[in-house]
Amino acid sequence: MRFLRRRSDNEAASVVSEANESGTAEDGAAGRAHTAGKGRPTPKRRDAESKRRGPAPPPPKTQREAQKLARKNRASRDERRKDAADRRRRMMAGDERVLMPRDRGPVKAYVRDVVDSRRHLIGLFMPLAGLVFISLVLPIPRLQSMVSLFCMAMLAAILLEGVLLGRRITNAARDKFPKEQISPLSLGWYAFSRASQLRKLRVPKPRVKVGDTI
């Protein structure tokens, strides 16, 4: 009876061992089947980009080739500089094809004309910031207090004018362009940002004079 019991224990152990071996073999086969699709490391980003760009041109072998390459690069730089200057000129003139998306459209052009036809306190925002900086640099308490009060009063006036300007321009744009979808907040902020810039630095360049009727 003891011999039979030992034999049954051995048989159970062998069954378990065979099951483990078969499971390990299946796992290994599954793992190999899962990783067989790639079979190589992921290429680096610079290697992939270099393949897309193609091989680098060979360096010049003679002085004549080097001079020719330098003339070619110089001509390319001059061409890019010329294109940038032409694009800047067209942008300043208000060409819709080169304007930024925020400046495109008849509504934005109308807002620019309305803003450029008048002088605004908002235009003093940048000089006011410079005055605040000067007052902070100069360690004069009396001057700092006076400049602080003046700047607070001017800031309140600028904010009030900005609100009134945005409301007036929004109503005028809705009357002139009834079929356009106009956002009061977006259009009001566009008018405020245009008016806060110095007239000579506005892009596109103002096409109306101060006092013109729009």
BADRENKOL-95767 format. One record per atom (N, C-alpha, C, CB): residue number from 0; atom name; x, y, z. Coordinates in steps of 0.05 Angstrom, whole numbers, plus 5000, padded with zeros to 4 digits. Each point is the difference from the previous one (the first is absolute). Glycine has a CB too. Layout:
<recs>
REC    n  atom    c1    c2    c3
REC  NUM    CA     X     Y     Z
...
</recs>
This chain:
<recs>
REC    n  atom    c1    c2    c3
REC    0     N  5017  4976  5000
REC    0    CA  4983  5024  5000
REC    0     C  5017  5025  5000
REC    0    CB  4964  4975  5024
REC    1     N  5058  5025  4991
REC    1    CA  5018  5023  5000
REC    1     C  5013  5004  4973
REC    1    CB  5009  4992  5049
REC    2     N  4998  4987  4936
REC    2    CA  5012  5002  4974
REC    2     C  4981  5012  4980
REC    2    CB  5029  4961  5011
REC    3     N  4946  5030  4991
REC    3    CA  4980  5012  4982
REC    3     C  4995  5029  5005
REC    3    CB  4978  4956  4997
REC    4     N  5024  5052  5028
REC    4    CA  4996  5028  5006
REC    4     C  5022  5017  4990
REC    4    CB  4975  4987  5041
REC    5     N  5050  5003  4962
REC    5    CA  5023  5015  4989
REC    5     C  4998  5002  4970
REC    5    CB  5028  4984  5038
REC    6     N  4963  4995  4949
REC    6    CA  4997  5001  4971
REC    6     C  4980  5020  4991
REC    6    CB  5013  4952  4998
REC    7     N  4965  5049  5016
REC    7    CA  4979  5020  4992
REC    7     C  5010  5028  5004
REC    7    CB  4964  4967  5013
REC    8     N  5052  5038  5009
REC    8    CA  5011  5026  5004
REC    8     C  5019  5008  4978
REC    8    CB  4995  4994  5049
REC    9     N  5021  4987  4942
REC    9    CA  5019  5005  4978
REC    9     C  4986  5006  4974
REC    9    CB  5033  4970  5022
REC   10     N  4946  5015  4973
REC   10    CA  4984  5005  4976
REC   10     C  4988  5027  5000
REC   10    CB  4991  4951  4996
REC   11     N  4999  5058  5027
REC   11    CA  4987  5026  5002
REC   11     C  5021  5022  4996
REC   11    CB  4966  4982  5032
REC   12     N  5058  5014  4979
REC   12    CA  5022  5019  4996
REC   12     C  5008  5002  4971
REC   12    CB  5016  4991  5046
REC   13     N  4985  4986  4941
REC   13    CA  5008  5000  4971
REC   13     C  4979  5014  4983
REC   13    CB  5025  4958  5007
REC   14     N  4949  5038  5000
REC   14    CA  4978  5013  4986
REC   14     C  5002  5030  5003
REC   14    CB  4971  4960  5007
REC   15     N  5035  5049  5018
REC   15    CA  5002  5029  5005
REC   15     C  5024  5011  4985
REC   15    CB  4979  4995  5045
REC   16     N  5043  4990  4955
REC   16    CA  5024  5009  4986
REC   16     C  4996  5003  4970
REC   16    CB  5028  4978  5035
REC   17     N  4958  5002  4953
REC   17    CA  4994  5001  4972
REC   17     C  4981  5024  4993
REC   17    CB  5006  4950  4997
REC   18     N  4975  5055  5021
REC   18    CA  4982  5022  4995
REC   18     C  5015  5027  5001
REC   18    CB  4962  4973  5020
REC   19     N  5057  5029  5000
REC   19    CA  5015  5025  5002
REC   19     C  5018  5004  4975
REC   19    CB  5000  4995  5050
REC   20     N  5013  4983  4941
REC   20    CA  5017  5002  4976
REC   20     C  4984  5007  4976
REC   20    CB  5030  4966  5020
REC   21     N  4946  5022  4977
REC   21    CA  4984  5007  4977
REC   21     C  4990  5029  5001
REC   21    CB  4985  4952  4997
REC   22     N  5008  5057  5028
REC   22    CA  4992  5028  5002
REC   22     C  5023  5019  4994
REC   22    CB  4967  4987  5034
REC   23     N  5057  5006  4976
REC   23    CA  5023  5017  4994
REC   23     C  5006  5001  4970
REC   23    CB  5019  4989  5045
REC   24     N  4979  4988  4942
REC   24    CA  5005  4999  4971
REC   24     C  4979  5017  4986
REC   24    CB  5020  4955  5004
REC   25     N  4955  5043  5004
REC   25    CA  4979  5016  4986
REC   25     C  5005  5030  5005
REC   25    CB  4967  4962  5005
REC   26     N  5040  5046  5020
REC   26    CA  5006  5028  5005
REC   26     C  5023  5010  4984
REC   26    CB  4983  4994  5046
REC   27     N  5038  4990  4952
REC   27    CA  5023  5008  4984
REC   27     C  4993  5002  4971
REC   27    CB  5030  4978  5032
REC   28     N  4953  5004  4958
REC   28    CA  4992  5002  4971
REC   28     C  4983  5024  4996
REC   28    CB  5002  4951  4996
REC   29     N  4980  5055  5024
REC   29    CA  4983  5023  4997
REC   29     C  5017  5026  5001
REC   29    CB  4962  4975  5021
REC   30     N  5058  5025  4997
REC   30    CA  5017  5023  5001
REC   30     C  5016  5005  4975
REC   30    CB  5004  4993  5049
REC   31     N  5006  4984  4939
REC   31    CA  5015  5003  4975
REC   31     C  4982  5008  4978
REC   31    CB  5031  4965  5015
REC   32     N  4944  5025  4985
REC   32    CA  4981  5009  4979
REC   32     C  4993  5029  5003
REC   32    CB  4982  4954  4998
REC   33     N  5017  5056  5027
REC   33    CA  4993  5028  5005
REC   33     C  5022  5019  4992
REC   33    CB  4971  4985  5038
REC   34     N  5054  5007  4967
REC   34    CA  5023  5018  4994
REC   34     C  5012  4995  4972
REC   34    CB  5009  5002  5049
REC   35     N  4981  4977  4938
REC   35    CA  5012  4994  4974
REC   35     C  4994  5022  4979
REC   35    CB  4997  4952  5011
REC   36     N  4981  5063  4994
REC   36    CA  4992  5020  4980
REC   36     C  5020  5023  4997
REC   36    CB  4954  4989  5010
REC   37     N  5060  5019  5012
REC   37    CA  5019  5022  4999
REC   37     C  5028  4990  4993
REC   37    CB  4971  5025  5034
REC   38     N  5041  4961  4984
REC   38    CA  5025  4988  4995
REC   38     C  5024  5018  4998
REC   38    CB  4974  4967  4977
REC   39     N  5022  5060  5029
REC   39    CA  5022  5019  4998
REC   39     C  4994  5023  5019
REC   39    CB  5010  4987  4952
REC   40     N  5011  5027  5057
REC   40    CA  4995  5023  5018
REC   40     C  4988  5023  4986
REC   40    CB  5039  4985  5027
REC   41     N  4947  5032  4989
REC   41    CA  4987  5024  4989
REC   41     C  5022  5020  4991
REC   41    CB  4959  4993  5030
REC   42     N  5039  5017  4946
REC   42    CA  5021  5019  4991
REC   42     C  4998  5026  5014
REC   42    CB  5000  4978  4955
REC   43     N  5022  5035  5048
REC   43    CA  5000  5027  5013
REC   43     C  4987  5020  4982
REC   43    CB  5042  4988  5025
REC   44     N  4949  5034  4988
REC   44    CA  4986  5021  4985
REC   44     C  5018  5013  4979
REC   44    CB  4971  5007  5040
REC   45     N  5054  4999  4967
REC   45    CA  5018  5013  4981
REC   45     C  5006  4982  4977
REC   45    CB  5019  5027  5037
REC   46     N  4982  4946  4967
REC   46    CA  5005  4982  4978
REC   46     C  4977  5000  4981
REC   46    CB  5029  4972  5029
REC   47     N  4946  5028  4982
REC   47    CA  4977  4999  4983
REC   47     C  4997  5026  4984
REC   47    CB  4977  4971  5033
REC   48     N  5030  5052  4980
REC   48    CA  4999  5026  4986
REC   48     C  5021  5001  4978
REC   48    CB  4982  5022  5041
REC   49     N  5042  4967  4965
REC   49    CA  5021  5001  4980
REC   49     C  4992  4983  4975
REC   49    CB  5034  5007  5036
REC   50     N  4951  4971  4969
REC   50    CA  4991  4984  4978
REC   50     C  4980  5014  4983
REC   50    CB  5009  4959  5027
REC   51     N  4973  5057  4986
REC   51    CA  4980  5015  4985
REC   51     C  5013  5022  4984
REC   51    CB  4966  4989  5035
REC   52     N  5054  5024  4976
REC   52    CA  5014  5022  4986
REC   52     C  5019  4990  4979
REC   52    CB  4996  5027  5041
REC   53     N  5013  4948  4961
REC   53    CA  5018  4990  4981
REC   53     C  5029  5004  5009
REC   53    CB  4967  5009  4964
REC   54     N  5052  4980  5022
REC   54    CA  5028  5003  5008
REC   54     C  5010  5029  4998
REC   54    CB  5008  4952  4986
REC   55     N  5010  5055  5031
REC   55    CA  5011  5027  4999
REC   55     C  5018  5003  4976
REC   55    CB  4999  5003  5050
REC   56     N  5001  5021  4938
REC   56    CA  5017  5004  4976
REC   56     C  5030  4998  5008
REC   56    CB  4964  5029  4979
REC   57     N  5052  4961  5002
REC   57    CA  5028  4997  5006
REC   57     C  5014  5027  5003
REC   57    CB  5000  4957  4976
REC   58     N  5020  5046  5041
REC   58    CA  5014  5025  5003
REC   58     C  5016  5007  4975
REC   58    CB  5003  4992  5049
REC   59     N  5002  5034  4946
REC   59    CA  5015  5007  4976
REC   59     C  5029  4990  5002
REC   59    CB  4972  5041  4995
REC   60     N  5038  4949  4982
REC   60    CA  5026  4989  4999
REC   60     C  5022  5020  4991
REC   60    CB  4978  4957  4990
REC   61     N  5013  5063  4996
REC   61    CA  5020  5021  4991
REC   61     C  4990  5027  5008
REC   61    CB  5013  4971  4961
REC   62     N  5005  5048  5037
REC   62    CA  4994  5028  5007
REC   62     C  4979  5011  4981
REC   62    CB  5046  5006  5019
REC   63     N  4955  4986  4956
REC   63    CA  4979  5010  4982
REC   63     C  4973  4990  5007
REC   63    CB  5034  5001  4964
REC   64     N  4963  4974  5044
REC   64    CA  4974  4990  5009
REC   64     C  4991  5014  5026
REC   64    CB  5011  4955  4979
REC   65     N  5008  5050  5039
REC   65    CA  4992  5015  5024
REC   65     C  4990  5028  4994
REC   65    CB  5034  4973  5026
REC   66     N  4979  5041  4956
REC   66    CA  4991  5026  4992
REC   66     C  4973  4999  4987
REC   66    CB  5047  5015  4995
REC   67     N  4948  4965  4988
REC   67    CA  4975  4997  4987
REC   67     C  4977  4995  5020
REC   67    CB  5024  4983  4959
REC   68     N  4982  5000  5061
REC   68    CA  4981  4994  5020
REC   68     C  4994  5025  5017
REC   68    CB  5015  4952  5001
REC   69     N  5006  5064  5005
REC   69    CA  4996  5024  5016
REC   69     C  4982  5020  4985
REC   69    CB  5045  4993  5022
REC   70     N  4960  5010  4951
REC   70    CA  4983  5018  4984
REC   70     C  4971  4990  5000
REC   70    CB  5040  5012  4972
REC   71     N  4956  4962  5026
REC   71    CA  4973  4989  5000
REC   71     C  4986  5005  5026
REC   71    CB  5015  4965  4968
REC   72     N  4999  5031  5055
REC   72    CA  4988  5005  5026
REC   72     C  4994  5030  5004
REC   72    CB  5025  4960  5018
REC   73     N  4993  5057  4972
REC   73    CA  4995  5029  5002
REC   73     C  4976  5008  4984
REC   73    CB  5049  5007  5007
REC   74     N  4948  4982  4969
REC   74    CA  4977  5006  4984
REC   74     C  4974  4990  5013
REC   74    CB  5029  4998  4959
REC   75     N  4972  4979  5054
REC   75    CA  4977  4990  5014
REC   75     C  4992  5017  5023
REC   75    CB  5013  4954  4986
REC   76     N  5007  5056  5029
REC   76    CA  4994  5018  5022
REC   76     C  4988  5026  4990
REC   76    CB  5037  4979  5027
REC   77     N  4974  5032  4952
REC   77    CA  4990  5025  4989
REC   77     C  4971  4996  4990
REC   77    CB  5047  5013  4986
REC   78     N  4947  4964  5002
REC   78    CA  4973  4994  4991
REC   78     C  4981  4999  5024
REC   78    CB  5018  4975  4960
REC   79     N  4990  5011  5061
REC   79    CA  4983  4998  5024
REC   79     C  4996  5028  5012
REC   79    CB  5015  4953  5008
REC   80     N  5006  5063  4993
REC   80    CA  4997  5027  5011
REC   80     C  4982  5017  4983
REC   80    CB  5046  4996  5019
REC   81     N  4956  5001  4955
REC   81    CA  4982  5015  4982
REC   81     C  4971  4991  5003
REC   81    CB  5038  5005  4968
REC   82     N  4957  4969  5035
REC   82    CA  4973  4990  5004
REC   82     C  4989  5010  5027
REC   82    CB  5010  4960  4973
REC   83     N  5006  5041  5048
REC   83    CA  4991  5010  5026
REC   83     C  4993  5029  4998
REC   83    CB  5028  4966  5023
REC   84     N  4988  5050  4963
REC   84    CA  4995  5029  4997
REC   84     C  4974  5004  4984
REC   84    CB  5050  5010  5003
REC   85     N  4946  4974  4976
REC   85    CA  4976  5003  4984
REC   85     C  4976  4992  5016
REC   85    CB  5026  4991  4959
REC   86     N  4976  4988  5057
REC   86    CA  4978  4992  5017
REC   86     C  4993  5021  5021
REC   86    CB  5013  4952  4993
REC   87     N  5008  5060  5018
REC   87    CA  4996  5022  5020
REC   87     C  4986  5024  4987
REC   87    CB  5041  4984  5025
REC   88     N  4967  5023  4951
REC   88    CA  4988  5022  4986
REC   88     C  4971  4995  4994
REC   88    CB  5044  5011  4980
REC   89     N  4950  4965  5011
REC   89    CA  4972  4993  4994
REC   89     C  4983  4999  5025
REC   89    CB  5015  4974  4960
REC   90     N  4997  5017  5062
REC   90    CA  4986  4999  5025
REC   90     C  4993  5028  5011
REC   90    CB  5023  4956  5010
REC   91     N  4997  5062  4987
REC   91    CA  4995  5027  5009
REC   91     C  4979  5014  4983
REC   91    CB  5047  5002  5015
REC   92     N  4951  4989  4959
REC   92    CA  4979  5012  4982
REC   92     C  4973  4988  5005
REC   92    CB  5036  5008  4967
REC   93     N  4962  4970  5048
REC   93    CA  4974  4988  5006
REC   93     C  4992  4978  4981
REC   93    CB  4987  5043  5020
REC   94     N  5032  4944  4967
REC   94    CA  4993  4979  4981
REC   94     C  4989  4976  5016
REC   94    CB  5036  5015  4968
REC   95     N  4940  4977  5025
REC   95    CA  4987  4978  5015
REC   95     C  5015  4974  4997
REC   95    CB  4956  5023  4993
REC   96     N  5059  4973  4986
REC   96    CA  5013  4974  4996
REC   96     C  5024  4995  5019
REC   96    CB  4986  5003  4952
REC   97     N  5025  5019  5059
REC   97    CA  5023  4997  5017
REC   97     C  4994  5008  5029
REC   97    CB  5029  5007  4961
REC   98     N  4947  5003  5044
REC   98    CA  4993  5009  5027
REC   98     C  4997  4976  5019
REC   98    CB  4978  5041  4981
REC   99     N  5026  4963  5044
REC   99    CA  4995  4980  5020
REC   99     C  4970  4994  5002
REC   99    CB  5041  5014  5026
REC  100     N  4951  4962  4982
REC  100    CA  4971  4994  5001
REC  100     C  4984  5019  5017
REC  100    CB  5012  4953  4994
REC  101     N  4999  5058  5027
REC  101    CA  4985  5019  5017
REC  101     C  4994  5026  4986
REC  101    CB  5021  4979  5040
REC  102     N  4994  5028  4939
REC  102    CA  4996  5026  4986
REC  102     C  4985  4998  4974
REC  102    CB  5042  5014  5021
REC  103     N  4949  4962  4972
REC  103    CA  4987  4996  4974
REC  103     C  4970  5006  5002
REC  103    CB  5035  4966  4988
REC  104     N  4954  5041  4989
REC  104    CA  4972  5003  4998
REC  104     C  4991  5030  4999
REC  104    CB  4995  4957  5024
REC  105     N  4982  5048  4964
REC  105    CA  4991  5028  4998
REC  105     C  4993  5012  5027
REC  105    CB  4983  4989  4955
REC  106     N  5008  4995  5064
REC  106    CA  4992  5010  5026
REC  106     C  5025  5011  5015
REC  106    CB  4962  4968  5003
REC  107     N  5060  5017  4996
REC  107    CA  5024  5009  5014
REC  107     C  5012  5025  4985
REC  107    CB  5009  4953  5015
REC  108     N  4989  5048  4959
REC  108    CA  5009  5024  4986
REC  108     C  4984  5024  5007
REC  108    CB  5014  4971  4962
REC  109     N  4960  5026  5042
REC  109    CA  4982  5022  5008
REC  109     C  5007  5009  5029
REC  109    CB  4964  4983  4970
REC  110     N  5042  4998  5047
REC  110    CA  5007  5007  5028
REC  110     C  5027  5016  5000
REC  110    CB  4976  4959  5017
REC  111     N  5042  5033  4967
REC  111    CA  5026  5014  4998
REC  111     C  4996  5029  4990
REC  111    CB  5024  4956  4992
REC  112     N  4959  5047  4988
REC  112    CA  4995  5027  4990
REC  112     C  4986  5018  5021
REC  112    CB  4996  4981  4954
REC  113     N  4985  5007  5061
REC  113    CA  4987  5016  5021
REC  113     C  5019  5008  5022
REC  113    CB  4957  4976  4990
REC  114     N  5060  5005  5018
REC  114    CA  5020  5006  5021
REC  114     C  5020  5021  4990
REC  114    CB  4994  4954  5019
REC  115     N  5015  5043  4956
REC  115    CA  5021  5017  4990
REC  115     C  4990  5028  4994
REC  115    CB  5023  4960  4981
REC  116     N  4951  5044  5017
REC  116    CA  4990  5026  4993
REC  116     C  4998  5019  5024
REC  116    CB  4974  4978  4963
REC  117     N  5032  5013  5061
REC  117    CA  4999  5016  5024
REC  117     C  5024  4996  5017
REC  117    CB  4950  4998  4998
REC  118     N  5054  5021  5020
REC  118    CA  5020  4997  5021
REC  118     C  4987  4990  5025
REC  118    CB  5028  5038  4980
REC  119     N  4987  4945  5035
REC  119    CA  4988  4987  5024
REC  119     C  5019  5003  5023
REC  119    CB  4975  4968  4971
REC  120     N  5013  5033  5053
REC  120    CA  5017  4998  5024
REC  120     C  5014  4974  5003
REC  120    CB  4969  5032  5022
REC  121     N  5019  4947  4965
REC  121    CA  5012  4974  5002
REC  121     C  5028  5000  4988
REC  121    CB  4955  4979  4997
REC  122     N  5050  5039  4984
REC  122    CA  5027  5002  4988
REC  122     C  5021  5009  5019
REC  122    CB  4978  5010  4958
REC  123     N  5015  5000  5065
REC  123    CA  5019  5008  5021
REC  123     C  5007  4977  5018
REC  123    CB  4982  5046  4998
REC  124     N  5009  4930  4997
REC  124    CA  5005  4978  5017
REC  124     C  5029  4993  5002
REC  124    CB  4955  4982  4990
REC  125     N  5059  5016  4987
REC  125    CA  5028  4994  5000
REC  125     C  5017  5022  5012
REC  125    CB  4993  4973  4959
REC  126     N  5003  5053  5034
REC  126    CA  5015  5021  5014
REC  126     C  4995  5000  5030
REC  126    CB  4998  5027  4958
REC  127     N  4977  4966  5050
REC  127    CA  4994  4999  5028
REC  127     C  5016  4978  5014
REC  127    CB  4954  5017  4990
REC  128     N  5049  4961  4997
REC  128    CA  5017  4978  5011
REC  128     C  5029  5009  5003
REC  128    CB  4969  4966  4980
REC  129     N  5041  5049  5001
REC  129    CA  5027  5011  5002
REC  129     C  5003  5019  5023
REC  129    CB  5005  4994  4951
REC  130     N  4974  5023  5053
REC  130    CA  5001  5019  5023
REC  130     C  5000  4985  5027
REC  130    CB  4976  5033  4972
REC  131     N  5009  4946  5030
REC  131    CA  5000  4984  5024
REC  131     C  5028  4988  5005
REC  131    CB  4951  4989  4994
REC  132     N  5062  5001  4985
REC  132    CA  5026  4989  5003
REC  132     C  5020  5021  5010
REC  132    CB  4990  4966  4963
REC  133     N  5008  5058  5026
REC  133    CA  5019  5021  5008
REC  133     C  4995  5008  5029
REC  133    CB  5001  5017  4953
REC  134     N  4974  4984  5056
REC  134    CA  4995  5006  5028
REC  134     C  5010  4979  5019
REC  134    CB  4960  5025  4985
REC  135     N  5041  4950  5006
REC  135    CA  5010  4979  5017
REC  135     C  5031  5000  5001
REC  135    CB  4960  4972  4989
REC  136     N  5052  5037  4989
REC  136    CA  5029  5002  5000
REC  136     C  5010  5023  5018
REC  136    CB  5001  4980  4953
REC  137     N  4986  5043  5045
REC  137    CA  5008  5023  5016
REC  137     C  4990  4997  5029
REC  137    CB  5000  5029  4958
REC  138     N  5018  4969  5061
REC  138    CA  4991  4996  5029
REC  138     C  4991  5026  5013
REC  138    CB  5032  4961  5003
REC  139     N  4947  5051  4986
REC  139    CA  4989  5025  5011
REC  139     C  4971  4994  5009
REC  139    CB  5030  5030  4970
REC  140     N  4965  4968  5056
REC  140    CA  4974  4992  5010
REC  140     C  4978  5019  4990
REC  140    CB  5022  4979  5040
REC  141     N  4983  5047  4961
REC  141    CA  4979  5019  4992
REC  141     C  4993  4997  4970
REC  141    CB  5016  5032  5035
REC  142     N  5005  4964  4948
REC  142    CA  4995  4996  4972
REC  142     C  4985  4974  4995
REC  142    CB  5041  5026  4990
REC  143     N  4967  4953  5025
REC  143    CA  4986  4975  4996
REC  143     C  4971  5001  5007
REC  143    CB  5043  4977  5010
REC  144     N  4950  5037  5012
REC  144    CA  4972  5002  5008
REC  144     C  4984  5016  4979
REC  144    CB  5014  4997  5048
REC  145     N  4998  5024  4942
REC  145    CA  4986  5016  4980
REC  145     C  4995  4985  4974
REC  145    CB  5020  5041  5020
REC  146     N  5001  4945  4971
REC  146    CA  4998  4984  4976
REC  146     C  4980  4977  5004
REC  146    CB  5047  5012  4988
REC  147     N  4952  4977  5036
REC  147    CA  4982  4978  5005
REC  147     C  4971  5009  4998
REC  147    CB  5035  4979  5030
REC  148     N  4959  5044  4982
REC  148    CA  4972  5011  4999
REC  148     C  4993  5007  4971
REC  148    CB  5004  5017  5047
REC  149     N  5014  4995  4939
REC  149    CA  4995  5008  4972
REC  149     C  4995  4975  4983
REC  149    CB  5028  5041  5006
REC  150     N  4988  4939  4998
REC  150    CA  4997  4975  4984
REC  150     C  4974  4986  5006
REC  150    CB  5050  4996  4998
REC  151     N  4942  5004  5027
REC  151    CA  4975  4987  5007
REC  151     C  4976  5014  4987
REC  151    CB  5020  4985  5043
REC  152     N  4981  5042  4957
REC  152    CA  4979  5015  4987
REC  152     C  4999  4995  4970
REC  152    CB  5004  5035  5036
REC  153     N  5020  4965  4951
REC  153    CA  5002  4996  4972
REC  153     C  4991  4971  4993
REC  153    CB  5037  5034  4997
REC  154     N  4970  4947  5019
REC  154    CA  4992  4972  4995
REC  154     C  4970  4997  5001
REC  154    CB  5043  4985  5019
REC  155     N  4944  5028  5001
REC  155    CA  4971  4999  5001
REC  155     C  4987  5013  4975
REC  155    CB  5003  5002  5051
REC  156     N  5008  5021  4940
REC  156    CA  4990  5013  4976
REC  156     C  5004  4982  4975
REC  156    CB  5009  5045  5021
REC  157     N  5014  4942  4978
REC  157    CA  5005  4982  4977
REC  157     C  4981  4977  4999
REC  157    CB  5048  5013  5002
REC  158     N  4947  4974  5021
REC  158    CA  4982  4978  5001
REC  158     C  4972  5008  4993
REC  158    CB  5028  4979  5035
REC  159     N  4963  5045  4974
REC  159    CA  4973  5009  4994
REC  159     C  4998  5006  4970
REC  159    CB  4996  5020  5046
REC  160     N  5025  4993  4943
REC  160    CA  4999  5005  4971
REC  160     C  5001  4974  4984
REC  160    CB  5023  5044  5008
REC  161     N  4992  4936  5001
REC  161    CA  5000  4975  4986
REC  161     C  4973  4986  4999
REC  161    CB  5047  4996  5014
REC  162     N  4939  5005  5008
REC  162    CA  4973  4988  5001
REC  162     C  4981  5015  4981
REC  162    CB  5008  4985  5048
REC  163     N  4993  5041  4953
REC  163    CA  4982  5016  4982
REC  163     C  5008  4996  4971
REC  163    CB  4994  5034  5037
REC  164     N  5032  4965  4957
REC  164    CA  5009  4996  4973
REC  164     C  4991  4973  4989
REC  164    CB  5039  5029  5009
REC  165     N  4964  4950  5007
REC  165    CA  4992  4973  4992
REC  165     C  4970  4999  4995
REC  165    CB  5038  4981  5025
REC  166     N  4946  5031  4992
REC  166    CA  4971  5000  4996
REC  166     C  4992  5015  4975
REC  166    CB  4994  4996  5050
REC  167     N  5018  5027  4946
REC  167    CA  4993  5017  4977
REC  167     C  5008  4986  4974
REC  167    CB  5006  5041  5027
REC  168     N  5018  4947  4972
REC  168    CA  5009  4987  4976
REC  168     C  4983  4975  4994
REC  168    CB  5046  5018  5008
REC  169     N  4947  4967  5013
REC  169    CA  4984  4976  4996
REC  169     C  4973  5007  4988
REC  169    CB  5023  4978  5038
REC  170     N  4964  5043  4972
REC  170    CA  4974  5008  4989
REC  170     C  5002  5010  4972
REC  170    CB  4985  5012  5046
REC  171     N  5036  5004  4948
REC  171    CA  5004  5010  4973
REC  171     C  5006  4977  4980
REC  171    CB  5017  5043  5019
REC  172     N  4999  4937  4990
REC  172    CA  5006  4978  4982
REC  172     C  4976  4982  4995
REC  172    CB  5047  5000  5018
REC  173     N  4936  4997  5002
REC  173    CA  4975  4985  4995
REC  173     C  4981  5014  4981
REC  173    CB  5005  4980  5046
REC  174     N  4995  5046  4956
REC  174    CA  4982  5015  4981
REC  174     C  5012  4999  4972
REC  174    CB  4986  5030  5037
REC  175     N  5040  4971  4960
REC  175    CA  5012  5000  4973
REC  175     C  5002  4972  4988
REC  175    CB  5026  5040  5014
REC  176     N  4977  4940  5003
REC  176    CA  5003  4972  4990
REC  176     C  4979  4983  5015
REC  176    CB  5050  5006  4990
REC  177     N  4925  4996  5002
REC  177    CA  4979  4985  5015
REC  177     C  5001  4970  4996
REC  177    CB  4972  5040  4996
REC  178     N  5041  4950  4983
REC  178    CA  5001  4972  4995
REC  178     C  5025  4987  5012
REC  178    CB  4975  5007  4958
REC  179     N  5043  5008  5053
REC  179    CA  5024  4989  5012
REC  179     C  4995  4992  5030
REC  179    CB  5028  5029  4969
REC  180     N  4985  4949  5039
REC  180    CA  4999  4992  5027
REC  180     C  5021  5015  5017
REC  180    CB  4984  4954  4986
REC  181     N  5007  5064  5031
REC  181    CA  5018  5018  5014
REC  181     C  4999  4993  5030
REC  181    CB  4993  5037  4965
REC  182     N  5030  4960  5047
REC  182    CA  5003  4995  5028
REC  182     C  5007  5027  5014
REC  182    CB  5014  4951  4993
REC  183     N  4970  5059  5025
REC  183    CA  5006  5026  5012
REC  183     C  5027  5000  5015
REC  183    CB  4951  5008  5004
REC  184     N  5054  4970  5011
REC  184    CA  5025  4999  5016
REC  184     C  5025  5000  4981
REC  184    CB  4975  4976  5037
REC  185     N  5024  5007  4943
REC  185    CA  5023  4998  4982
REC  185     C  5004  5025  4984
REC  185    CB  4991  4951  4997
REC  186     N  4988  5061  4993
REC  186    CA  5003  5024  4984
REC  186     C  5007  5024  5017
REC  186    CB  4967  4982  4968
REC  187     N  5023  5019  5057
REC  187    CA  5007  5022  5018
REC  187     C  5029  4998  5008
REC  187    CB  4954  5001  5016
REC  188     N  5056  4975  4989
REC  188    CA  5029  4997  5007
REC  188     C  5017  5006  4976
REC  188    CB  4988  4965  5034
REC  189     N  5004  5029  4942
REC  189    CA  5015  5006  4976
REC  189     C  5003  5031  4997
REC  189    CB  4985  4957  4978
REC  190     N  4993  5057  5027
REC  190    CA  5000  5029  4998
REC  190     C  5018  5012  5022
REC  190    CB  4954  5000  4980
REC  191     N  5044  4989  5044
REC  191    CA  5017  5010  5022
REC  191     C  5029  4996  4995
REC  191    CB  4963  4990  5032
REC  192     N  5045  4986  4958
REC  192    CA  5028  4995  4995
REC  192     C  5010  5017  4977
REC  192    CB  4994  4953  5016
REC  193     N  4990  5053  4964
REC  193    CA  5008  5017  4978
REC  193     C  5004  5029  5010
REC  193    CB  4975  4970  4968
REC  194     N  5007  5039  5049
REC  194    CA  5002  5028  5010
REC  194     C  5023  5003  5019
REC  194    CB  4951  5005  4994
REC  195     N  5057  4974  5020
REC  195    CA  5021  5002  5020
REC  195     C  5028  5002  4987
REC  195    CB  4971  4975  5032
REC  196     N  5031  5018  4942
REC  196    CA  5026  5001  4987
REC  196     C  5005  5029  4989
REC  196    CB  4996  4951  4987
REC  197     N  5030  5055  5012
REC  197    CA  5007  5026  4988
REC  197     C  4993  4999  4970
REC  197    CB  5037  5006  5034
REC  198     N  4954  5017  4956
REC  198    CA  4990  5001  4973
REC  198     C  5021  4991  4979
REC  198    CB  4969  5037  5014
REC  199     N  5056  4970  4991
REC  199    CA  5021  4993  4981
REC  199     C  5007  4970  5001
REC  199    CB  5018  5046  5004
REC  200     N  4974  4940  5017
REC  200    CA  5007  4972  5003
REC  200     C  4977  4981  4994
REC  200    CB  5033  5014  5034
REC  201     N  4945  4997  4957
REC  201    CA  4976  4983  4995
REC  201     C  5004  4984  4974
REC  201    CB  4971  5033  5025
REC  202     N  5021  4942  4976
REC  202    CA  5001  4982  4977
REC  202     C  4972  4988  4996
REC  202    CB  5050  4990  5007
REC  203     N  4938  5014  4969
REC  203    CA  5008  5015  4977
REC  203     C  5002  5030  5005
REC  203    CB  4980  4964  4972
REC  204     N  5033  5050  5010
REC  204    CA  5004  5029  5003
REC  204     C  4973  5014  4997
REC  204    CB  5047  4996  4982
REC  205     N  4947  5024  5034
REC  205    CA  4974  5014  4998
REC  205     C  4997  5012  4972
REC  205    CB  5002  5011  5049
REC  206     N  4974  4985  4939
REC  206    CA  4995  5010  4974
REC  206     C  4981  5024  5000
REC  206    CB  5006  4954  4983
REC  207     N  4987  5055  5041
REC  207    CA  4983  5024  5003
REC  207     C  5015  5020  5018
REC  207    CB  4957  4974  4993
REC  208     N  5036  5051  5005
REC  208    CA  5013  5021  5016
REC  208     C  4981  5006  5024
REC  208    CB  5024  5020  4959
REC  209     N  4989  4992  5061
REC  209    CA  4984  5007  5024
REC  209     C  4980  5022  4992
REC  209    CB  5038  4988  5031
REC  210     N  4937  5007  4975
REC  210    CA  4979  5019  4994
REC  210     C  4983  4992  4975
REC  210    CB  5028  5035  5020
REC  211     N  4981  4944  4966
REC  211    CA  4984  4991  4977
REC  211     C  4974  4987  5009
REC  211    CB  5042  4993  4974
REC  212     N  4938  5009  5010
REC  212    CA  4974  4988  5005
REC  212     C  4999  4972  4989
REC  212    CB  4978  5045  5000
REC  213     N  5014  4936  5017
REC  213    CA  4999  4972  4991
REC  213     C  4971  4992  4997
REC  213    CB  5043  4990  5024
</recs>
